[in-house]
Each structure stands twice: as structure tokens, then as C-alpha cells.
Amino acid sequence: MATDSVSPAELTSDRPAADPGRRREQRAWYVYDWANSAYVTTTATVLFGPYLTTVAKRAACPGQDVDLRCGTDLSVLGIPVSPGSLALYSITAATLASAVLLPFVGALADRSGRKRRLLAGLAWVGAAAAASMVLVGGTAWQLGVALQVVASLCLGSSLVVYDAILCEIATPDERDRVSSHGWALGYLGGGILLSANLALVTMHDRFGLSTEGAVRASLFTAGCWWALFTLVPYLGLRDRPPVHAVPDGTDRAARGATGAVREVLAPAFGQLVATFREMRGYPQTLLFLLAYLLYNDGIQTVISASSIFGQEELGFDSQQLITTILLVQFVAFFGALVFGRLAARIGARRTVLAGLVMWCGVVATGYFIPTGQFVMFLVLGTLIGMVLGGTQAISRSLFSQLIPRGREAEYFSLYQAAERGTSWFGSLLFGLVFQITDSYRNAIVALMVFFIGGGLLLLRVRVAEGIRAAGNPLPRIL
């Protein structure tokens, strides 16, 4: 196990006193998690994928019952695509595009000194795309794909800026608490709107709507929720000048609009290139990032595979699965707060390691649940909720300690982009194990390798050394 040598002077160094202005900014910052999680749960996780599949089937097989398997492919840029795969391919395209785009967004955010406005602008474009999904009807699958890609790219880009702002509004000792509160509020907000929208879809006839009309109305509410609550961080946060400003000795007016754009973009690209070169000087930061990518892949795969496991292996219907999703959402609210308190007592790394042990328990429990035992499946959902938000929230705050000052958005863009670029390993392993063994139980327990491997790498991270190398003050509890 890696250990850090920390002097008492470092742990008792002066810290900024509690500042009411900073606390107000932190409360405004929390609300962006509340804002965007409504889109993540209602649209991205539950409703839009199946709805886009229905629209695609209608386009490929006009006049055929959309509940039946469609034997005709769509043509996407001359490539035949099954209607049942369209939504998955759309998500994949957005994921790969974001892996390329996000590092550049991070470099631009650090250079601009306008993170608050950049966050709001990205959020409102994404929210507009999300709300416009109400227009996806009939056979307009092309519009659906375009809106899904735009909303996904804007969400990822806004989260890069959002995560970077954490370093500006919270001291090292506050970050575990602030990050946890943000995650918790996100799960609560997402769960509330998802509950309302699922009630609308389930009881659509009482509102004079068809099932499709209720789904489209729900998509619209998710976009409006995202846009409306983004006003809180926009009005409550403040922009700060960049730490590494770009010298400018030229006349912007003389160069015109093209020159002004080049002035912003060229230094951002140059800084991004320099960051990739300099990352070798922060080995503990890179080691933590590698550990996070490994265990987070396991987390994301458990989340995405749980419905398949519950339906195919345990025999639960869609209503039972929806109930479990809602349970996870609301339990995760409390789980994130508990993990924040735990980190304040034992430190962020120990808290994440405890969470990874719990994740191993989750997949082991899933392996032994008897078919048809819904109560035990709800217990499993409760365990997932308790550890889900907390592990991710504390990982975010720990990573923030290891980032060089003034490069927060760049490094968080790599954090987000690398996560998206490698998030397919877990689903690949899950699929391969099922194909080889014909058992979803074996597939789910195989994911333990991600939690064990990530935990072993995290044990090797010398946190204090990494924080010093980044030039940041040490928190009191490591």
C-alpha cells in the first residue's frame, strides 16, 4: 500500500475562513447537477432510446406494428443500419465525438476566464436540443439522431466546465462535501422529474394523451427543466480571470471577427498540446486517472446492464425494473451525502476504496439472487444507490486535488473524455462472458475485475505527493 509522508505543518496550514459569499456560490453550483440530471434520467437513460427505436422502425417498415421485429434496414450515409440499433449507434457516435471535443473545450474554458457564461451557454444549447425532441414524430429519425448528438455533446462539455468550477468555489477541505452535495442533489432532481414523467406515461389516457404524446411531453419537460434551473448557477456564480492569461499585444478590432476567433482558439489549442506533454510530470495524477477509468467502467457497466440482468436472468417485467430505477435514484441521494461525511472522517482515497469493496459486494449479491425474488432485487438496488453517487462524487473531489492550478478544465476534460473513450470495455467483457457461458450471472460477477483492478491501482497512488506536485495545499484529512 502506498503511503505519503506529510508534515504536521502541511496539515495545519492556514485555511480560508468560512466565507458566506463562497457558500452562496457553492449552493448555486449544486443546482446545475439538479438541472442536467433531469435530462440524464428522463431522456438519456429511460425514454428517448426506446422512443427513437420506435420512430426508426416506423420509417423502415411503414404500416407494420412497431412492436414487431423490423426486417428492413435504414440507410445512414449509404450504410445499412438496423432500426433496433440506431439509438445505440447514435450514443456511440456522440460518445466518440465528445472524447475528441472535450479536451479542447477544457483548454478553451481555462483560457477564457468566463466559465460561468460558458457553462450556461453550453447548457442552454443542450437544453434547447433536448426540448426540441418533442418535435421528433412520425418517421423523423434523422432529427432525433441530430438532437441526441447535440444534447449529449453539450452535456459533456458543460460538465467539464462545471467540474472545473469546483476548484474555484471550494477549498481543499471543502471539496468532498461540496462534490457530494452536488451529486446528491442531482440524483434527487433527476428522480423527482423521472417519477412525474413515468406517471404521465403510465396514466397518459387520464391526461388525454397517447403513449407517444406522453413520451414527447416528458422529453420536452426534461429540456425545459435543464434550461430553467441552469439560471441558478448562471446568476449565482461569478467569473474569475484565468490563472494563465495569454499575452495579447495586437489590435483585435483591426483583425476583425476571424482574427478574434483565432486569437481565442489558437492559444487554447497550444495549451492543450502543452498539457499532454507536461502530464508526464504528474505521475500520481495519471495513476489516479487510470485507476478511476478502470473502476468507473465497472460502475457504468453495472448501471447499464442491471436492467438486462433483471429482465433476462431474473425474470422481472418493465414495471418492476422502473420501480428499481427510481429506488436507486432516491437512495443515491442519501448515499452521496453519507460518503461525503465519511470522507471528512477518513479521507477521500480510503472512502473510495471502501466504496469499491462495496461494489464487489454488489456484484457478488447479484450473482446469488434467485430468479423471481423481487424483494432481493430491491435490496440490490438499495446497495447500488448507496454506493453509486458517493464513489463518483468523492472520486471527482479527489481528482480535483491532483490538478495543477489554472488547468482545472483541461484536466477535467481529460477525465470526462477518457471516461467516454474507454467506457466500452466493461460492456464488452459483459457481452463476451455471456456469449461464452450463456449466463448473465457469470457476466455480472466478471465485472468484479474492474473494481479489484481499480482498487489496486488506487492503493498505489501517493495522494500527498500528487497534491504537492500539482502545487496545491494539502487538505487536513488525506
MODAUR-V768420 format. One line per field, one symbol per residue. psi: psi as a letter, one per 40 degrees, with the letter a starting at -180 (. if undefined). A space follows every 10 residues. Layout:
psi = ???
//
This chain:
psi = hiiihhiddd eeihihihhd dddddddddd dddddddddd ddcddddddd dddddddddd gheiheeihh ehiihhfehh hhdeeddddd dddddddddd dddddddddd ddefdddddd dddddddddd deedehibff dddddddddd dddddddddd ddddddddeh ideedddddd dddddddddd dddddddddd ddfdddefii dddddddddd dddddddded ddddddiiii iidgihihei hdddeadddd dddddddddd dddddddedd egdddddddd dddddddddd ddddeddddd dddefiiddd dddddddddd dddddddddd dddddeiddd dddddddddd dddddddehi hegddddddd ddddddecdd dddddddddd dehhhefddd dddddddddd deeedddddd ddddddefhd ddddddeddd ddddddddde hgddddddde fiihidh.
//
